[in-house]
Amino acid sequence: MSTFEIQKRTLSQVTVIEIFGELDAHTAPKLEEEFQQLIRQKNVQIIVNGSGLEYISSAGLGVFMAYIEDIRSHGGDIKISNLKPKVYNVFDLLGFPTLYDILDTENDALEQFQDNT
């Protein structure tokens, strides 16, 4: 069984989700539930900090794809930060940098939200 953990905190109007471990078919529902809850609460400015993410599968990537349009239709966005090189390569291979802002640091992502307000 893969290990996966989510920690959530708020910086001004932005929700930061830190993910740790392996995001795969077994753990993806946890992230789905988190996105659904944020949409219900209208907290749609989201930074996903992947500093603790060790592995992502296609199922994990699918969670991002499943919710981005819904979040953007509510006036929000998902920005991704702090990815390890091997995890970034998976995102890059599938063209995510053209769909998402993938930034080096959480602060860079936060600044982008603040610039857009």
C-alpha positions as CSV (number, residue, x, y, z in Angstrom):
1,M,0.0,0.0,0.0
2,S,1.4,3.4,-1.0
3,T,1.7,6.1,1.6
4,F,0.1,9.5,0.9
5,E,-0.6,12.5,3.1
6,I,-2.2,15.9,2.5
7,Q,-1.6,18.9,4.7
8,K,-3.7,22.0,4.0
9,R,-3.2,25.7,5.1
10,T,-4.3,29.1,4.0
11,L,-2.2,32.1,3.0
12,S,-4.4,35.2,2.5
13,Q,-7.0,34.0,0.0
14,V,-5.0,31.1,-1.3
15,T,-5.3,27.5,-0.1
16,V,-2.0,25.6,-0.1
17,I,-2.2,21.8,-0.3
18,E,1.0,20.1,0.5
19,I,1.2,16.5,-0.8
20,F,3.6,13.9,0.5
21,G,4.3,10.3,-0.7
22,E,3.0,8.6,-3.8
23,L,0.0,9.9,-5.8
24,D,-1.4,6.8,-7.6
25,A,-4.7,5.0,-8.2
26,H,-4.9,4.0,-4.5
27,T,-4.3,7.5,-3.1
28,A,-5.8,9.7,-5.9
29,P,-9.3,9.7,-4.3
30,K,-7.9,11.6,-1.3
31,L,-6.8,14.4,-3.5
32,E,-10.1,14.3,-5.4
33,E,-12.0,14.7,-2.2
34,E,-9.8,17.6,-1.2
35,F,-10.5,19.4,-4.5
36,Q,-14.2,18.7,-4.3
37,Q,-14.3,20.2,-0.7
38,L,-12.4,23.3,-1.8
39,I,-14.8,23.9,-4.7
40,R,-17.8,23.5,-2.4
41,Q,-16.3,26.0,0.0
42,K,-15.5,28.3,-3.0
43,N,-11.8,28.2,-2.1
44,V,-10.6,28.0,-5.7
45,Q,-7.2,29.7,-5.5
46,I,-5.1,26.6,-4.9
47,I,-1.4,26.0,-4.7
48,V,-0.3,22.4,-4.8
49,N,3.1,22.2,-3.1
50,G,4.7,19.0,-4.3
51,S,7.9,19.2,-2.3
52,G,7.1,15.9,-0.6
53,L,5.7,14.2,-3.7
54,E,7.9,11.2,-4.5
55,Y,5.9,9.6,-7.3
56,I,2.8,10.4,-9.5
57,S,1.0,8.0,-11.7
58,S,-1.4,8.7,-14.6
59,A,-4.3,8.3,-12.1
60,G,-2.7,11.1,-10.0
61,L,-2.3,13.3,-13.0
62,G,-5.9,12.6,-13.9
63,V,-7.1,14.2,-10.7
64,F,-5.6,17.5,-11.8
65,M,-7.2,17.2,-15.2
66,A,-10.6,16.3,-13.7
67,Y,-10.9,19.5,-11.6
68,I,-9.0,22.2,-13.4
69,E,-11.9,23.3,-15.6
70,D,-14.4,23.3,-12.7
71,I,-12.0,25.4,-10.5
72,R,-11.3,27.8,-13.4
73,S,-15.0,28.2,-14.1
74,H,-15.4,29.4,-10.5
75,G,-12.7,32.0,-11.1
76,G,-9.8,30.1,-9.5
77,D,-6.8,28.2,-10.6
78,I,-4.4,25.4,-9.5
79,K,-0.7,26.4,-9.5
80,I,1.8,23.7,-8.8
81,S,5.1,24.3,-7.0
82,N,8.2,22.7,-5.5
83,L,8.2,19.6,-7.7
84,K,11.2,17.3,-7.6
85,P,12.9,16.9,-11.0
86,K,11.8,13.3,-11.5
87,V,8.2,14.2,-10.7
88,Y,8.3,17.4,-12.8
89,N,9.5,15.3,-15.8
90,V,6.3,13.3,-15.6
91,F,4.2,16.5,-15.7
92,D,6.4,17.9,-18.5
93,L,6.1,14.7,-20.6
94,L,2.4,15.0,-20.6
95,G,2.3,18.7,-21.5
96,F,1.2,20.0,-18.1
97,P,3.4,23.2,-18.2
98,T,1.2,24.5,-21.1
99,L,-2.0,24.0,-19.0
100,Y,-0.8,24.9,-15.5
101,D,1.6,27.3,-13.9
102,I,4.4,25.1,-12.5
103,L,6.6,27.2,-10.4
104,D,9.9,26.6,-8.5
105,T,8.6,27.8,-5.1
106,E,5.4,28.3,-3.2
107,N,6.2,32.0,-2.9
108,D,6.4,32.3,-6.7
109,A,3.0,30.7,-7.0
110,L,1.5,33.0,-4.3
111,E,2.9,36.0,-6.1
112,Q,1.2,35.0,-9.3
113,F,-2.2,34.8,-7.5
114,Q,-1.5,38.2,-6.0
115,D,-0.5,39.7,-9.3
116,N,-3.8,38.5,-10.8
117,T,-6.1,40.2,-8.3
